[in-house]
Amino acid sequence: MAKFVLFFFSLFFSVLASAETFVAPSGAIITATKAGGDVTIAVTGMPEAVVLVHFQHQGIKEMSLSKDGTGVLTNVADNGGRFQIRDGSGKWLLITPKGNTFGMKSVVQECKKSTLGCALEVKS
């Protein structure tokens, strides 16, 4: 039984370690600005960020960031304010519990709502 548990945890951590992520350059900033029921997300200093992924209560909505690094989370009151960022090759922004390389304005890190990892969330 102990060998099985050891095997399971080693497999779990190897899958976790191989997650496709990218690290934001130091000084990059993610900003959320509310306008009515929508929230504009602005990503500065992170040229590899090209896709905004909105984790909605009823699924996922992906959108390309504009050339100026902005995208809109629609109807946040109904859809929720959780999101993540991907680069052009499909890698996710690395979000760690402490010591992230990017700043956040009106955005918080959220790690409790999903077993698949951390996301960002618009501050209430």
Sequence and secondary structure as in RCSB ss.txt:
>XXXX:A:sequence
MAKFVLFFFSLFFSVLASAETFVAPSGAIITATKAGGDVTIAVTGMPEAVVLVHFQHQGIKEMSLSKDGTGVLTN
VADNGGRFQIRDGSGKWLLITPKGNTFGMKSVVQECKKSTLGCALEVKS
>XXXX:A:secstr
 HHHHHHHHHHHHHHHHT  EE   TTEEEEEEEETTEEEEEEES TTEEEEEEEETTEEEEEE  TTSEEEE  
HHHH SEEEEEETTS EE   SS  SEEEESEEEE SS TT  EEEE  
